[in-house]
Amino acid sequence: MTTPDFDEIIDRRGTHSAKWDNLETYYGLSPDEGIPMWVADMDFRPPACVTQALRDFVDQGVFGYFGDDTAYKNAIVWWMQNRHGWEVDPVAIFSTHGLVNGTGLCLQAFTEPGDGIVMFTPIYHAFARVINAADRKVVECPMVLDEGHYTLDFDAYDAQMTGNEKMLLLCSPHNPGGRVWTQAELEGMAAFAQRHDLIVVSDEIHHDLVMPGQKHIPMAVACPEIADRLVMMTATTKTFNLAGGHVGNVIIHDAALRRRFEKVMGALGISPNSFALHMATAAYSPEGAEWVDALCDYLDGNRKVFDAGIEAIPGLKSMRLEGTYLAWVDFSGTGMDPAEVKRRILEEAKIAVNYGAVFGLGGDDFQRFNLATPRARVEEAVARMQAAFADLQ
Ligand SMILES: Cc1ncc(COP(=O)(O)O)c(C=O)c1O
């Protein structure tokens, strides 16, 4: 493998990048001076094998419908076995247009309008968007902040259930906050789902992005006893920075659930995008694996630089990420109104972040910073934050 150079500054301006080219529209920040640390994509190129696969496809020059997904499915099976110790049956794999799409399809397949969808909040904000758009109800079960670490309180969640809830939508590893759930926590979630007869949809899009020393456990491996109510969702897109390819995998081993999902896929006429499948097949390879190992080390370095710099500002706490590259900073110790925190980050530091309140209950005092960018930019962001909050020093 060519050694990846994650320090390289790649000019993404004017490339139809949501992260950079929507900066002005969404945040009023010029991409010439603003630092985009919001949407979860990385300012890195994917491994060379991915770009080469795309180049080969482009060079042959004909872009018809995609056929024979055997290699694609075999690549997924290989990856899950090698990286996650999970045996996937190729017949269980559906290819969707990403995992927000996968979530929407699950809502259609397994729930009815008005049904409650349970989530541990704060959680990835697009979930609530699709749930509300599908006329289902968001049921927020707030995580407990225990000395800067999120935990779960199943007694409280049990008491919250009304019988109208039909699905538990998990985020594993968790975004935001970066928890990599333990075996015991996953068992707690599975037992909770059984007690309340919930279908479990486990979004594991961040599964490869765990910090050194951490181990992600797929829900299907942790709790095989819930296989008859479990839908797994994974993707190459977050791991390899291929989000524009919009491809995700919904993996369902239970035949009855699979039939319900297949019907919705058929009803909506969903079929795969060739470009994305070529990229994903190439990514799930030994070269891709080596690249991910190097990436996780680099992200860990960014996290250390960021946490140290942010925590030098009195009152700020950056959650210790176990997974993901999305720093989650608690500003409650400053005693400042969240509106003033946002103003300083945006207008003084000129950094675009995701505002904590959009992630649901428990998010108000937090702001999310995307650290998947060259280290020099993380250092610049930290310096700007220290200047914007200099009066707290
Ligand atoms: C938990 C989670 N699920 C899904 C997505 C987006 O998935 P996709 O781009 O495949 O729709 C994200 C993006 O940040 C995410 O954090």
The ligand as an SDF file (V2000), in Angstrom:
LIG
                    3D

 16 16  0  0  0  0  0  0  0  0999 V2000
  -25.1010    7.0350   12.6380 C   0  0  0  0  0  0  0  0  0  0  0  0
  -25.1440    7.5030   11.2210 C   0  0  0  0  0  0  0  0  0  0  0  0
  -25.9280    6.8840   10.3380 N   0  0  0  0  0  0  0  0  0  0  0  0
  -25.9960    7.2620    9.0520 C   0  0  0  0  0  0  0  0  0  0  0  0
  -25.2330    8.3250    8.5910 C   0  0  0  0  0  0  0  0  0  0  0  0
  -25.3190    8.7460    7.1660 C   0  0  0  0  0  0  0  0  0  0  0  0
  -25.4810    7.6550    6.3610 O   0  0  0  0  0  0  0  0  0  0  0  0
  -25.6520    7.7630    4.7880 P   0  0  0  0  0  0  0  0  0  0  0  0
  -24.7290    8.8130    4.2740 O   0  0  0  0  0  0  0  0  0  0  0  0
  -25.2890    6.4010    4.3430 O   0  0  0  0  0  0  0  0  0  0  0  0
  -27.0850    8.0680    4.5440 O   0  0  0  0  0  0  0  0  0  0  0  0
  -24.3950    9.0030    9.4800 C   0  0  0  0  0  0  0  0  0  0  0  0
  -23.5940   10.1380    9.0170 C   0  0  0  0  0  0  0  0  0  0  0  0
  -22.9520   10.8070    9.7570 O   0  0  0  0  0  0  0  0  0  0  0  0
  -24.3520    8.5760   10.8180 C   0  0  0  0  0  0  0  0  0  0  0  0
  -23.5540    9.1920   11.7110 O   0  0  0  0  0  0  0  0  0  0  0  0
  1  2  1  0
  2  3  1  0
  2 15  2  0
  3  4  2  0
  4  5  1  0
  5  6  1  0
  5 12  2  0
  6  7  1  0
  7  8  1  0
  8  9  2  0
  8 10  1  0
  8 11  1  0
 12 13  1  0
 12 15  1  0
 13 14  2  0
 15 16  1  0
M  END
$$$$
